[in-house]
């Protein structure tokens, strides 16, 4: 005899209880994926506030992660993986297409809103350029394990050049809109010598040529690259400051909404239409839903955009991404992805 019937509970009520229990378990499973990432970010914030780390440490950490640790991680993960089984051209093409289209649409929308040049470029950049290196990879690893991190690294290798070109374009057009000519030679040099692009390209070539990695080097890279994501998350938390929320909150909220909600939704529609599913779909959406990158603020300041607004978008989208990532993973798991 059914236990629920024996105890006098209607079968429908028993089913509802089991279903609600299943939903709660799913929610807690997602929280255990998202929360650890933001706990490390919170630790960075706490260490900065207690004086255990300072601005000089954070500047050095960011350089260490960007120029050394992250390139080592990308090269090791991609170079030692089977590129053929981890590379999905439809995922790459779909993600790039969405990014390019949204750069154009957000630029046009900002123009239709009659935003001044500095704010127009920053809004477009903030709505499209996500923090793949620090947030995207961390969530991919936590949600999908080592295989997810490898696929995210490969996808990131193709997206970083697109993000850089798109950001430089909208910020440059904004300068010219205000009648200001800009020398782009230094920025193009930085683009061509970007360590993340070079490391990803080297890893892809190494994997395609099926070159062996000496055991000593393999173990050394495994140990050294292990510091990458913890240091990156600590740097995000240490750099977090409510003082940066001084820009136009209305525009920052609009850009954050596009970055955290519209971009993942459009990406999901495009990838599903291209028959991308399973792990690749999850990785694509985790990168698409990454909050605005800290580099947005730096690039906006260098190219004379509205740096105050850029900082506000970074802070606001990073805070809101805790909720958006939780919702995204809940939906993905609910649909069995």
C-alpha positions, 0 to 999 in steps of 0.5 A: 500500500502507498505510504501517503494513502496509508497515512491518509494523505491524498496522492496528489498532495504527496506528489506535490510535497515530493516535487517541492522537495525536489525543487528545494534540493535543486535550489540548494545544489545551485547555491553550492555552485554559485555561493563559493565563488562569491564567498571568495569575492567577499573574502577579498573585500574583507581582507581589503577592509581590515587592511591585510591587503592594500591597493598596491597588493591588488595592483600587483595581483591583477598584473600577476593574474593577467600576465602570468597565471591566467595565460598559464592556466589557459595554455595548460587546459587547452594544450593538454586537452583533445581540441577536436572533442572540446571545440564546438564551432557552432558554439563559437560562431553563435557566441561571436555573432551574438556579441557583435550584434549586441555591440551594434544594437546597444550602440544604436540604442544609446544613440537613440537615447541621445546619450553624450559620446562618453556615456554612449560608448561606455554603456555599449561596452558595459552591456556586451563585454563580460568578465570572462577571465575572472568570473566566467571561468570560475563559474564554469569550473564550479558548475561543470568541472575540469571539462567545463573549464577547458571548453570555457577556456577555448571559447574565451580564446575566441571571444576575447579578441571580439570583446577587445575590438568591439570595446575599442570601436564603440569607445573610439566612435564615441570620441569621434562623435565629440570631435576628438581624434584618437591615436589607436596605435598603442591600443592595437599593439595591446590587442595584438600582444594580449597575453590571453589571446596569445596563450589561448592561440598557443594552447590551440596550436599545441593541442592540434599538433598533439605535442606531448607536454613533459611531465615536469612541466605539466605538473609545474603548470598544474600547480602554478595555474592553481593560484589563478582563480582564487587570486582573481576572485580575491582581486575582484573583492578587494577592488569592490567599492561602493564609492564607485557607484557614483555614476548614473544608476539608471544607465548602469542598471540598463547596461547591467540588465542587458549584460546579465539577462538579455545577452544570455537569453539571446545567446540561448536562443541562438545556440539552441537554434544551432543545435548546441546543447548539453555542456556546451550550452551551459558553458556558452551561457555562463560566459555570456552571463558574466558581469561587466569586466573590470577592464571596462573601467580601465579602458573607459578611463584611458579612452576618455569615456565616462569612467565613473559610469563604467565603474558603476556598471562593473560594481552593479552588474557584479553584485547582481550576477549572484542572483542572475547566475543562480537563476540561470543555473536553476533554469538550465538544470530544470530543463535537464542541461 
